[in-house]
Amino acid sequence: MPLLIDKSTGSINQVVLGATPENGGTRSHTITIGGEGSLPFLGYEGANPNRPVIATEVIDYDPLNWVPSLREAWGDVLKNPAAWAKKAVELGADMIYLKLLSIDPDNGGRSIEECSKTVKEVLEAVSVPIAVQGCGIDELDKPLIAKLAEEFSGENILFGLANQENYATYVASCLANNHTLIASSPLDINICKQTNILISEMNMPLNRLVIDPSVGGLGYGLEYSYSVMERGRIGALQGDKMLSMPIIGFVGAEAWKAKEAGASELDFPKWGDQKDRGVLWETVTASAFLQAGIDILVMRHPTACTVIKEEIDELMKEINVK
């Protein structure tokens, strides 16, 4: 029986991350995401030119609240964002996702200048493209992102997180300084689309926009976020330009929120060894979202990153993409 082929009229935009010296940046190479003309990894139905990438999450202060097994996996580099980023790249990370959470007074209240110094140190420590976000408090993040976008003009940093409330500042900063933007929405395909419309109306090129529709960890909202992501992909393939952006998801952060990922085997002996369980929780979460169409997985545990990178290799082999 012949294979039924479903050809799509639309496709996902291709977005370039990072900039090399000839393009005004300092990265050794750029990364291109998106470009899919089919549902994930169905190369016989449409183009799948670019592999999903793994971004390792790096925080600008020592995350003491992380479970011991996760902290042990990274060791002393957790105290130094630049060293952390360098080790992540050595372990195979495609890019670095830097969270400047310490600008929040509850996390130390560091100044914009101190945060800028951290970004510079990370850029000097690694040659891969990077993404940067603030702490999630608009009155702190908007001046921070505006300053960083100007100071590192031309680097084509992926900045986040823009939403319906703060997008104007983010768009203006990225447009003026040649950066790329993350548009974030709370598990609602209509808000996702509306945010993209608002951003595009400020003349932000759609090939410089990545969307964060929000994700959930295994057992903690994965099914709902998967369906939102899948619905967005189908809409894009049907020709909806306001849903045709590559997707980023904070897989590691969401997976490690789960009690099942971090709870000690002393408290739950039937759950098995926590070190293995935590890695598996993040790995299964990431694997599921690969099938939903995610383009950037922001992950935490180095072992989970390695396993998922191997899975991506195998999936891409099936469609003859290297």
N, C-alpha and C positions, 0 to 999 in steps of 0.2 A: 504494500500500500504506500503510495507516494506521501512524502512529508508535506503537511500543510504549512505554507509560508504566509506570514502576516506582515506585509510591508507597511511601514509607517510613513505618514506625510511630514512629520516633524522630527526634530532631533534636539539633543542637549547642546547648549553652547559650549564651545571650547574656551577655557580660561587658562591664561598663562600666569604662573606664580613665580615671583622672584625676577631679578634683572641682572644680567651679566655686565661687566665693565663697558662694553661697547654700547650698551643700552642705558647707561647711567647708574648701574648698580655695582655691587661687589660680589655677587654670587658666582660660583664656578659654573653653574648651569641653571636652567629654568625647569619648571615642571608644568606640563600641560595636562589638564583634567577635562573631563566631559567629552563631548563629541559623539555620544552613543546615539545610534539610530534604531535601537531595538530595546526590548526589556533586557535586564542584565545578562550578559554573557551569551546571548542568543545570536552569535555571529552570523548564522545562516539567514537571519531575518534583517540584519542591518549592520552598519559599522559599529565596531567597538574599538576605536583606535588607541585609547589611552587606558592604562591600568589604574585601578584605585590605588591611592597612596596612604601610607601610614604616617601620621604626625604624632610624635611623642609629646605628651603634655609636660611642660616644665613650669614650675611655680617659682616666683621670685623670693620665696622665703621657705625655710624648712617646714614641710607639712607634718607637724608632730602628731596630728590626729589620724594619719594614715595607719592602717593596721601593721603590726610588726613584720609580717612576711613581705609586704609590699615595700616597706622601708629597707628591709634587709636586701632585697633584690637590687636596690640602687646604692646602698651604702652611704659613705660620707659625701658623695657629690650632691646629695639633697640640700646641703648647706651652701652650695655655690651654683647658681643657675647656669653660668657659662660652662663649668665643668660637667654639670648634668647634661646640658645640651650636647657637649662633645662626646660624652659616653653614649648617649642615645644614638648619635649618628654612627659611632663605631659599631654599635649593635644592630645597625641596619635601618634606622629611621629615615624616611624619605625627606621629612621636613620637621621643623620644631614649632610647637604651638606654645608660646610664652604667655602665661597669665600673670599680669601685674596686680596681684591681689593685695599687696602690701600697702597700696595707696589708701586703702580703707583704714580709718583710725582704729578699728577693732583688730587689725592685723599689723599694726605698727605705725600707720600713718606716714609712710615715707613720702617725700616730696616728688614733684614731677621731675625735677632735675636728677634725683636719685634713681627714679624709674628709667629715665632716659639713659643714664649710665649703664644700667643693667642691659637694656636693649643693645647698646653699643658693644658691650662685652660679649653678649651672645652672638652678635653678627661677626665679631672678630674670632670667636672660638670655632664657629662652623661655617661652611661654605654653601650649605643647602638653603633653599628658601625658608622664610619663617612667617609665622602668623602671630599677631599680638592682640590681646584684649586687656581691658581694665578689670575693675572689681565688681562691676554691675550697678554702681551708684552713679546716675547720670551727672549729677553736679560735680563729681570728681572725674569721671571718665571723659566727658566732652572736652575739657581743657587739656587733659592728658593726651588724648588721641590727636587733637589739633596740633599740639606741640611736637609729638613724635612724628606725625605725618610730614611736617615741615622740616624737622631736623634730619630725617632720613629720606628726604625727597629723592625719588628715582629708584629706590630699592625695590619697589613693587611689593611691599609687605601686604599680607592679607590681614586687614584690620577688622575687628569686631567689638561689640556686637551691635549693629544698627537695628532699631525697631521703629514702630510707628510713632513713638514719642521723641526719639533723639536723632532720627535719620538725617535731618538737614545738616547738622554739624559734621557728621561722619562723611556724608556725600561730598560736601564742599571741601573738606580736608583731603579726601582721596582724589578728587578730580584735580585739585590744584597741584598735587604733588606726585601724581602717577602711581597710585596704589590701588589695590583691589579690596573689595568690601564684602563682609558677611552680613546678610539680612536675616534677622532672627524673628521667629514667630512661635507662639505657644500651642503647638499641636492642633492647628486649625488651618486647613488648606485655604480658606477664604481670606483669613488675615495674612497668610503667607503671600498670596497673590496680590492683595491690596498694598502690602508693604513694598512689593516689587514695583507696582505701578507708581506709587509715590516717589520711589527712588529714581525710576526711569524718567519721570516728569522733570527731574532736576538735571536731565541730560547725562546721567551716568550711563556709560555704554553697558549693555547687557552682558558683554563678554568680559566685564570686570566685576561681575557680581556672582557670589556663591550664596546658597541659601542654607540656613539652619532651621529646619522645621521642628526641631526638638526631638530627642530620642529618649527611650526608656530602657532600663536594663532588663535582662531576662527575668520574667515573673513580676516585673514592676512597671508595666506599661509598654513593653516591647511590641506586643501585638497591635496596640492602637497606633503607636508611632510608625510601625511597619506599614500599616494600611494607609496612613497619611502620606508617607513617602512614596508608596506604590501608586497612590492616586495621582500624586503630582507628576510622577514619571509618565503615566498613561496620558495625562492631560498634555504634557509636553510633546509626546509622540503623535498626538492627534493635532498638533499645530498651535497649541497655546503658548505664545511667546513669553507670557508673564509667569510661566512655570518651567521654562526651558533652561534653568540654571543648574550647574553641578551642586551636589549636596554634601555638606559637612555634618558630622555627628560626633558628639562628645561621649563616645562609647565607654571609655575607661571610667570617667567620673560617674556615669550612671550605673555601670555594672558594680562598682565597688561600694555604692550606696546600699546594695542589697545585704540584708542580714546574712543570707546564705553564703555570700562571698567572704565576709570578714569575721563571722562569729567563730570563736574558739571551739575546737573539738572537745575541750573539757566541759563546755557548756552544752554542746550538742554532739555527743559521742557517735550517734548513729549517722551523722552527716559526713564522717570521714575526715581525712587530713585537711586542715584549712589551707595550707600552702597550695596544694593541688586544686582544691575546690575553688579558691579565689581566681586562680589563673583560668580554670575551665569556665567560670561564670563570665569572665570578660571575653574569652575566646568564643564561646557560643553566642554571646550577644553580638559580637563583631561579625561572625559568620552569617548570622541571620540578616543583618543589615546589608551585607554584600549582595545578598539576593534581592534586596529591596531597591538597590540602585545607588547606594552611597558611593561618593567619590573620594572623600577624605575621612578616614577613621582617626579620631583623636584618642589615643590609647595610653595606658599607664604602665602595665607590667611588661618588662622586656621579654619574658618568655611568651606571653600572649601575642606580643608583636611578631615574634619570630614564627609562631605557628600560623598566624593569619597571613603573614607574607608568603609562606610556603603554599597556603591555600590559594592565594591570588595567583601565584606562579602556575599552579595546576589548572585553575579556571581559565587563565589566559592562553595556556597551551591548547586548550580545547577549541579555541577560536583562532588559533594560529597567529596570535599577536605576541610579540616579544617585548 
